[in-house]
């Protein structure tokens, strides 16, 4: 699905109801815009201090940039190591017989595999019919799709072709699934924005009424998978998911997430953009595989209908539906929500365009939309304030995970990249005269590590891509070669800058204008 989202939030957050430090007085409220503006405020503070420092204390700016850069380089190194671990686990999981695994591990608290019903919500907005058919064909090939899978085509009323397309697909695939339904999400409902989250929530509430309230299905046996319309699942994904859900004793406090690979159309993407997507795929696998890292759901994931219904479904006014839903459930369940890894990768599609610059523009717009997830820094902080009964360490760990990546992508890149650039413009000879001093050496080493590991990520991605349908052209080879030393600059242009733009708009209360990203 080419867009993402999250129920309506209050306009302010109250401090610790019932345990307020303010005595009998009403607790003060924090306006939502202040919470939303935290990442943007930090990014602009970093920008102003970096520019002023470059003028007044250039060596200090380079030193700070070197420290941030070295930290980023270490993260790249850990991410590369975690990728090797993740790839080894994927090879192992691909060899597992999931029926035999269930038989080996099943206990008194396990569900029967045949009792598990998969509800698959496919959020779609103006998707080409051939993309939806490819997705449904992939799902129909999954284990027991005809007996254990209910499809919900979550369409949008804003798409004039939504109903005829959905009716055609329902009739075409009626015999290949246990159930196939479609919903039409109304346009312009109060408090909603056009986003995946609002569409998902509408579809999930509808299917709960249909299956549980009307048909009498057991809500405790239903696992909901929400997916983008262009997602291609591993052939064993749902067989694995059935076993994991049935075996997990705490199944109603779990999310399940597989690593994403942007390989659905990888050979139709400009090599420079493909390198950035290889970097993105590597980081998603790293977060799942690295010990001690706090993984969060991404793009397409699963959770029980029991959990989904009990926490009030997806919110309808945010972009980052996966992070927001996890944070929401985490605080409603006293921090006992966990994400379970599924080491069977799924395919997504990378952004494309009519030529190189159009691809860059489209990737920028996608990053801008994804960076709207910066709202989740304020949302996580608000939940900590509203849930003083929860152990503070649990809430802070999640808050740090969310804030760390968002702030590093904004303020961190300003410090690491813009600072040295301004210093070099103002003092062009400084890098030549002091290149062998510790800060300058550390900065150069860090940038070299990032570039080299970007090449490593690309090599790993090349090994696992689908077969190439045509030979390489000389232009593609040259673009690929020149992309590696430009990786830090590319990440600045199509990841850091749109992140800062989104954070700035959030700080100023300027809404994002939704645009569909071209992928096919």
C-alpha positions as CSV (number, residue, x, y, z in Angstrom):
1,X,0.0,0.0,0.0
2,X,1.5,3.4,-0.9
3,X,0.6,5.2,2.2
4,X,0.7,4.7,6.0
5,X,-1.3,6.0,9.2
6,X,-3.0,5.9,13.2
7,X,-7.7,7.0,16.4
8,X,-8.2,10.4,17.3
9,X,-5.9,11.9,19.9
10,X,-6.7,14.5,22.4
11,X,-5.5,18.0,21.9
12,X,-3.6,18.0,25.2
13,X,-2.2,15.5,27.7
14,X,-2.8,15.6,31.4
15,X,-0.1,14.7,33.9
16,X,-0.5,11.7,36.1
17,X,-4.2,11.5,36.9
18,X,-4.7,10.1,40.4
19,X,-1.0,10.4,41.4
20,X,-0.5,14.0,40.5
21,X,2.4,16.0,42.0
22,X,0.1,19.0,41.8
23,X,-1.9,18.0,44.9
24,X,-5.6,18.7,44.7
25,X,-5.2,21.2,41.8
26,X,-6.1,20.1,38.3
27,X,-3.0,18.8,36.5
28,X,-1.6,21.1,33.8
29,X,-2.1,20.2,30.2
30,X,0.5,19.9,27.4
31,X,-0.8,21.0,24.0
32,X,-0.3,18.3,21.4
33,X,1.6,20.7,19.1
34,X,4.3,21.1,21.7
35,X,4.8,17.4,22.0
36,X,4.7,17.0,18.2
37,X,7.3,19.8,17.9
38,X,10.0,18.2,20.0
39,X,12.0,16.6,17.1
40,X,11.7,19.7,14.9
41,X,12.7,22.0,17.8
42,X,15.8,19.9,18.4
43,X,16.6,19.8,14.7
44,X,16.4,23.6,14.4
45,X,18.4,24.1,17.6
46,X,21.1,21.8,16.1
47,X,21.0,23.7,12.9
48,X,21.3,27.2,14.5
49,X,24.1,26.1,16.9
50,X,25.9,24.3,14.1
51,X,25.9,27.3,11.8
52,X,26.9,29.7,14.6
53,X,29.5,27.3,15.8
54,X,30.9,26.9,12.3
55,X,31.5,30.6,12.2
56,X,32.8,31.1,15.7
57,X,34.3,27.7,16.8
58,X,34.8,25.6,13.6
59,X,37.1,23.0,15.3
60,X,34.5,22.4,18.0
61,X,31.8,21.9,15.3
62,X,34.1,19.4,13.6
63,X,34.8,17.6,16.9
64,X,31.1,17.2,17.7
65,X,30.3,16.1,14.1
66,X,33.1,13.6,14.4
67,X,31.6,12.2,17.6
68,X,28.1,11.9,16.1
69,X,29.6,10.5,12.9
70,X,31.6,7.9,14.8
71,X,28.6,6.8,16.7
72,X,26.7,6.4,13.5
73,X,29.5,4.4,12.0
74,X,29.5,2.1,15.0
75,X,25.7,1.6,14.5
76,X,26.4,0.8,10.8
77,X,29.0,-1.8,11.9
78,X,26.6,-3.4,14.4
79,X,23.9,-3.3,11.7
80,X,26.2,-5.1,9.3
81,X,27.0,-7.8,11.8
82,X,23.3,-8.2,12.7
83,X,22.6,-8.6,9.0
84,X,24.8,-11.7,8.8
85,X,23.1,-13.1,11.8
86,X,19.7,-12.4,10.3
87,X,20.5,-14.0,7.0
88,X,21.8,-17.1,8.8
89,X,18.5,-17.3,10.7
90,X,16.5,-16.8,7.5
91,X,18.3,-19.8,5.9
92,X,17.5,-21.8,9.1
93,X,13.8,-20.8,9.2
94,X,13.3,-21.6,5.5
95,X,14.2,-25.2,6.2
96,X,11.7,-25.7,9.1
97,X,8.7,-27.9,8.6
98,X,6.1,-25.9,10.6
99,X,3.6,-28.7,11.1
100,X,6.4,-30.8,12.5
101,X,7.6,-27.9,14.6
102,X,4.1,-27.6,16.1
103,X,3.8,-31.3,16.8
104,X,7.2,-31.2,18.6
105,X,6.5,-28.1,20.8
106,X,2.7,-28.1,21.4
107,X,1.6,-28.1,25.0
108,X,-1.6,-27.8,27.0
109,X,-1.8,-24.0,26.4
110,X,-1.5,-24.3,22.6
111,X,-4.3,-23.8,20.2
112,X,-4.9,-26.3,17.5
113,X,-3.4,-25.2,14.2
114,X,-6.6,-25.9,12.4
115,X,-8.5,-23.6,14.7
116,X,-6.4,-20.5,13.8
117,X,-8.2,-18.2,11.3
118,X,-6.1,-15.6,9.5
119,X,-7.8,-12.3,8.7
120,X,-5.7,-10.5,6.1
121,X,-6.5,-6.8,5.7
122,X,-5.2,-5.4,2.3
123,X,-5.4,-1.6,2.5
124,X,-5.7,-0.3,-1.1
125,X,-6.1,3.1,-2.7
126,X,-6.1,3.4,-6.5
127,X,-3.9,0.3,-6.8
128,X,-3.7,-1.2,-10.3
129,X,-5.8,-4.4,-10.6
130,X,-2.8,-6.4,-11.7
131,X,-1.0,-5.5,-8.4
132,X,-4.0,-6.7,-6.4
133,X,-4.3,-9.9,-8.4
134,X,-0.7,-10.6,-7.9
135,X,-1.1,-10.1,-4.2
136,X,-4.2,-12.3,-4.0
137,X,-2.5,-15.0,-6.0
138,X,0.4,-15.0,-3.6
139,X,-2.0,-15.3,-0.6
140,X,-4.0,-18.1,-2.3
141,X,-0.8,-20.2,-2.5
142,X,-0.3,-20.0,1.3
143,X,-1.0,-23.1,3.4
144,X,-4.7,-23.8,3.9
145,X,-5.8,-20.5,2.4
146,X,-9.1,-22.0,1.3
147,X,-9.9,-23.1,4.8
148,X,-8.1,-20.8,7.2
149,X,-7.8,-17.4,5.5
150,X,-10.4,-14.5,5.3
151,X,-9.4,-11.6,3.0
152,X,-10.6,-8.1,3.6
153,X,-10.0,-5.7,0.6
154,X,-10.0,-2.4,2.5
155,X,-10.9,0.1,-0.3
156,X,-11.3,3.9,-0.2
157,X,-14.4,5.8,-1.2
158,X,-12.1,8.5,-2.6
159,X,-11.2,6.0,-5.3
160,X,-14.1,6.1,-7.9
161,X,-13.2,2.6,-9.1
162,X,-13.0,1.0,-5.6
163,X,-16.4,-0.8,-5.6
164,X,-16.3,-2.3,-9.1
165,X,-12.7,-3.5,-8.7
166,X,-13.5,-5.0,-5.3
167,X,-16.6,-6.7,-6.5
168,X,-14.7,-8.2,-9.5
169,X,-11.9,-9.5,-7.2
170,X,-14.3,-10.9,-4.7
171,X,-16.1,-12.9,-7.4
172,X,-12.8,-13.9,-9.1
173,X,-11.2,-15.3,-5.9
174,X,-14.3,-16.4,-4.0
175,X,-13.4,-20.1,-4.1
176,X,-9.7,-19.7,-3.1
177,X,-10.2,-18.4,0.4
178,X,-12.5,-19.3,3.3
179,X,-14.0,-15.8,3.0
180,X,-13.3,-12.8,0.9
181,X,-15.0,-9.4,1.6
182,X,-14.4,-5.8,0.8
183,X,-15.1,-2.6,2.7
184,X,-15.4,0.9,1.4
185,X,-13.9,3.5,3.9
186,X,-16.0,6.7,3.7
187,X,-14.2,9.9,2.7
188,X,-14.0,12.9,5.1
189,X,-15.1,11.4,8.4
190,X,-14.6,13.9,11.3
191,X,-11.2,13.6,13.0
192,X,-9.7,11.4,10.3
193,X,-7.1,11.9,7.6
194,X,-6.7,10.0,4.4
195,X,-4.3,7.3,5.5
196,X,-3.8,3.5,5.9
197,X,-4.6,3.6,9.6
198,X,-8.1,5.0,9.2
199,X,-8.8,2.5,6.4
200,X,-7.5,-0.4,8.5
201,X,-9.6,0.6,11.5
202,X,-12.8,0.8,9.5
203,X,-12.1,-2.6,7.9
204,X,-11.1,-4.3,11.2
205,X,-14.2,-3.2,13.0
206,X,-16.3,-4.4,10.1
207,X,-14.8,-7.8,10.0
208,X,-15.0,-8.2,13.7
209,X,-18.8,-7.6,13.5
210,X,-19.1,-9.9,10.5
211,X,-17.0,-12.9,11.8
212,X,-17.4,-12.7,15.6
213,X,-20.7,-11.0,16.2
214,X,-22.7,-12.4,13.2
215,X,-21.0,-15.7,12.3
216,X,-19.9,-16.7,15.8
217,X,-16.1,-17.2,15.2
218,X,-14.0,-17.3,18.4
219,X,-12.2,-14.0,18.7
220,X,-9.3,-15.7,20.5
221,X,-8.6,-17.8,17.5
222,X,-8.3,-15.0,15.0
223,X,-4.9,-13.5,14.0
224,X,-5.1,-10.2,12.0
225,X,-2.4,-9.5,9.4
226,X,-2.4,-5.9,8.0
227,X,-0.4,-5.5,4.8
228,X,0.4,-3.1,2.0
229,X,-1.3,-3.9,-1.3
230,X,2.1,-4.6,-3.0
231,X,3.4,-7.0,-0.3
232,X,4.6,-10.4,-1.4
233,X,4.8,-13.0,1.4
234,X,7.3,-15.8,1.7
235,X,5.6,-19.1,0.6
236,X,5.9,-20.4,4.2
237,X,4.9,-17.2,6.0
238,X,1.4,-18.1,7.1
239,X,2.3,-21.7,7.9
240,X,4.9,-20.3,10.2
241,X,2.6,-17.7,11.6
242,X,-0.1,-20.3,12.4
243,X,2.4,-22.4,14.4
244,X,3.9,-19.4,16.2
245,X,0.5,-18.0,17.2
246,X,-0.8,-21.4,18.2
247,X,2.2,-22.1,20.4
248,X,2.7,-18.7,22.0
249,X,1.1,-18.8,25.5
250,X,1.0,-15.0,25.7
251,X,-0.3,-14.7,22.1
252,X,-2.7,-11.8,23.0
253,X,0.3,-9.5,24.0
254,X,2.3,-10.1,20.9
255,X,3.0,-8.6,17.5
256,X,4.6,-10.7,14.7
257,X,7.0,-9.1,12.2
258,X,9.0,-10.4,9.3
259,X,11.9,-8.5,7.6
260,X,11.0,-6.5,4.5
261,X,13.0,-6.5,1.3
262,X,12.3,-3.9,-1.4
263,X,12.6,-6.5,-4.2
264,X,9.2,-6.5,-5.7
265,X,10.3,-4.2,-8.6
266,X,14.0,-3.8,-7.7
267,X,15.3,-4.2,-11.3
268,X,13.1,-1.4,-12.5
269,X,14.5,1.1,-9.9
270,X,17.4,3.5,-10.6
271,X,20.6,2.0,-9.2
272,X,21.1,5.0,-6.9
273,X,17.6,4.5,-5.4
274,X,18.1,0.8,-5.2
275,X,21.2,1.4,-3.1
276,X,19.2,3.4,-0.6
277,X,16.5,0.7,-0.5
278,X,19.2,-1.9,0.1
279,X,20.3,0.2,3.1
280,X,16.7,0.4,4.3
281,X,16.2,-3.4,4.0
282,X,19.5,-4.0,5.9
283,X,18.4,-1.8,8.8
284,X,15.0,-3.5,9.1
285,X,16.7,-6.9,9.3
286,X,19.3,-5.5,11.7
287,X,16.7,-4.2,14.1
288,X,15.1,-7.7,14.2
289,X,18.4,-9.5,14.6
290,X,20.7,-7.4,16.8
291,X,20.8,-8.5,20.5
292,X,19.5,-5.8,22.8
293,X,17.8,-3.7,20.1
294,X,14.1,-2.9,20.5
295,X,12.3,-3.9,17.3
296,X,9.1,-2.2,16.2
297,X,6.5,-3.3,13.6
298,X,7.1,-2.1,10.0
299,X,4.8,-2.0,7.0
300,X,3.1,-5.4,7.2
301,X,2.6,-7.2,10.5
302,X,0.2,-9.3,12.6
303,X,-1.5,-9.2,15.9
304,X,-4.4,-11.0,17.5
305,X,-8.0,-9.7,17.0
306,X,-8.3,-10.0,20.8
307,X,-5.5,-7.4,21.3
308,X,-6.7,-5.2,18.4
309,X,-10.3,-5.1,19.7
310,X,-9.3,-4.5,23.3
311,X,-7.1,-1.5,22.7
312,X,-9.5,0.2,20.3
313,X,-8.1,-0.6,16.9
314,X,-5.9,1.8,14.9
315,X,-6.2,5.5,15.4
316,X,-7.4,7.4,12.3
317,X,-5.3,10.6,12.4
318,X,-1.7,9.5,12.2
319,X,0.6,8.3,9.4
320,X,2.9,5.7,11.2
321,X,0.2,3.1,11.9
322,X,2.6,0.4,12.9
323,X,4.6,2.3,15.5
324,X,1.5,4.1,16.8
325,X,-0.4,0.9,17.3
326,X,2.5,-0.7,19.1
327,X,3.0,2.3,21.4
328,X,-0.8,2.4,22.0
329,X,-1.0,-1.3,22.9
330,X,2.3,-1.2,24.9
331,X,1.0,1.4,27.4
332,X,-2.5,-0.1,27.6
333,X,-1.0,-3.4,28.5
334,X,1.4,-2.2,31.2
335,X,4.4,-2.4,28.9
336,X,4.1,-6.2,28.4
337,X,3.7,-6.1,24.7
338,X,6.5,-7.7,22.7
339,X,7.3,-8.1,19.0
340,X,8.1,-11.7,17.9
341,X,10.5,-12.1,14.9
342,X,9.4,-14.1,11.9
343,X,12.6,-14.8,9.9
344,X,10.8,-15.3,6.6
345,X,11.3,-12.1,4.5
346,X,8.5,-10.5,2.5
347,X,8.8,-8.3,-0.6
348,X,7.7,-4.7,-0.8
349,X,8.1,-2.4,-3.8
350,X,10.6,0.4,-4.1
351,X,9.8,3.9,-5.4
352,X,10.2,4.6,-9.1
353,X,9.7,7.5,-11.4
354,X,10.0,8.7,-15.0
355,X,13.7,9.0,-15.0
356,X,16.4,9.5,-12.3
357,X,15.3,12.9,-11.0
358,X,11.6,11.9,-10.9
359,X,12.7,8.8,-8.8
360,X,14.6,11.1,-6.5
361,X,11.5,13.3,-6.1
362,X,9.2,10.4,-5.4
363,X,11.6,8.9,-2.9
364,X,11.8,12.3,-1.2
365,X,8.0,12.4,-0.9
366,X,7.9,8.9,0.5
367,X,10.5,9.8,3.1
368,X,8.6,12.9,4.0
369,X,5.4,10.9,4.6
370,X,7.3,8.2,6.6
371,X,9.0,11.0,8.6
372,X,5.5,12.1,9.8
373,X,6.1,9.2,12.3
374,X,8.1,11.8,14.2
375,X,4.8,12.5,15.9
376,X,5.3,9.3,17.8
377,X,8.0,10.9,20.0
378,X,5.4,13.2,21.5
379,X,2.8,10.4,21.5
380,X,5.1,8.0,23.5
381,X,6.0,10.8,25.9
382,X,2.4,11.6,26.4
383,X,1.6,7.9,27.2
384,X,4.4,7.9,29.8
385,X,2.8,10.9,31.5
386,X,-0.7,9.4,31.3
387,X,0.4,6.1,32.8
388,X,2.3,6.8,36.0
389,X,1.2,3.4,37.3
390,X,3.5,1.7,34.8
391,X,7.1,1.0,35.7
392,X,9.0,4.0,34.4
393,X,11.9,2.0,32.9
394,X,9.6,0.2,30.5
395,X,8.1,3.4,29.2
396,X,11.5,5.1,28.9
397,X,13.0,2.2,27.0
398,X,10.3,2.4,24.4
399,X,10.5,6.2,24.3
400,X,14.3,6.1,23.8
401,X,13.9,3.6,20.9
402,X,11.4,5.8,19.2
403,X,13.1,9.1,19.9
404,X,16.6,7.8,19.2
405,X,16.1,7.1,15.5
406,X,13.9,10.1,14.8
407,X,16.2,12.6,16.4
408,X,19.3,11.0,14.9
409,X,17.7,11.2,11.5
410,X,17.0,14.9,12.0
411,X,19.3,16.7,14.4
412,X,22.0,14.0,14.1
413,X,22.4,14.4,10.4
414,X,22.4,18.2,10.7
415,X,25.3,18.0,13.1
416,X,27.2,15.3,11.3
417,X,26.8,16.5,7.7
418,X,25.9,20.1,7.6
419,X,28.4,21.2,10.2
420,X,31.5,20.0,8.4
421,X,30.1,21.4,5.0
422,X,29.7,24.9,6.5
423,X,33.1,24.8,8.0
424,X,34.7,23.7,4.7
425,X,32.9,26.6,2.9
426,X,34.0,29.2,5.5
427,X,37.5,27.8,6.1
428,X,38.5,26.0,2.9
429,X,42.1,25.4,4.1
430,X,41.2,24.0,7.5
431,X,40.6,20.5,6.4
432,X,44.0,20.5,4.6
433,X,46.0,22.0,7.4
434,X,44.5,19.9,10.2
435,X,43.5,16.7,8.4
436,X,45.7,14.6,10.6
437,X,44.3,15.9,13.9
438,X,42.0,13.6,15.9
439,X,38.6,15.2,15.1
440,X,39.3,15.5,11.4
441,X,40.7,12.0,11.2
442,X,37.7,10.6,13.2
443,X,35.3,12.3,10.9
444,X,37.0,11.0,7.8
445,X,37.2,7.5,9.2
446,X,33.5,7.6,10.1
447,X,32.4,8.7,6.7
448,X,34.6,6.0,5.1
449,X,33.0,3.4,7.3
450,X,29.5,4.5,6.4
451,X,30.4,4.4,2.7
452,X,32.1,1.0,2.9
453,X,29.3,-0.6,4.9
454,X,26.8,0.9,2.4
455,X,28.7,-1.1,-0.2
456,X,28.5,-4.2,2.0
457,X,24.7,-3.7,2.4
458,X,24.5,-3.5,-1.4
459,X,26.5,-6.7,-1.8
460,X,24.3,-8.6,0.6
461,X,21.2,-7.2,-1.1
462,X,22.6,-8.3,-4.5
463,X,23.1,-11.8,-3.3
464,X,19.4,-12.2,-2.3
465,X,17.6,-10.3,-5.0
466,X,15.4,-12.1,-7.5
467,X,17.2,-13.1,-10.8
468,X,17.9,-10.1,-13.0
469,X,15.6,-10.2,-16.1
470,X,18.1,-8.4,-18.4
471,X,21.8,-7.6,-18.7
472,X,23.4,-4.6,-17.0
473,X,23.8,-1.5,-19.1
474,X,26.9,0.7,-19.0
475,X,24.9,3.6,-17.6
476,X,23.5,1.4,-14.7
477,X,27.0,0.2,-13.8
478,X,28.4,3.8,-13.7
479,X,25.4,5.1,-11.7
480,X,25.9,2.2,-9.2
481,X,29.7,2.8,-8.9
482,X,29.3,6.5,-8.3
483,X,26.5,5.9,-5.7
484,X,28.8,4.4,-3.1
485,X,30.9,7.4,-2.2
486,X,27.8,9.5,-2.5
487,X,25.9,7.5,0.1
488,X,26.3,10.0,3.0
489,X,25.1,12.8,0.6
490,X,22.2,10.6,-0.7
491,X,21.1,9.8,2.8
492,X,21.1,13.6,3.6
493,X,19.1,14.5,0.5
494,X,16.4,11.8,0.4
495,X,16.3,10.8,4.1
496,X,17.6,13.5,6.4
497,X,16.2,16.6,4.7
498,X,12.6,15.3,4.2
499,X,12.8,14.1,7.9
500,X,13.7,17.7,9.0
501,X,10.9,19.1,6.7
502,X,8.3,16.8,8.3
503,X,9.6,17.6,11.8
504,X,9.4,21.3,11.0
505,X,5.9,21.1,9.7
506,X,4.9,19.2,12.8
507,X,6.5,21.9,15.0
508,X,4.6,24.6,13.1
509,X,1.3,22.7,13.0
510,X,1.3,22.4,9.2
511,X,-0.5,19.3,8.0
512,X,1.1,17.0,5.5
513,X,-0.4,16.8,2.0
514,X,-0.9,13.2,1.1
515,X,0.5,12.0,-2.2
516,X,0.5,8.4,-3.7
517,X,4.1,7.2,-4.3
518,X,4.7,5.7,-7.7
519,X,6.0,2.1,-7.5
520,X,4.9,0.4,-10.6
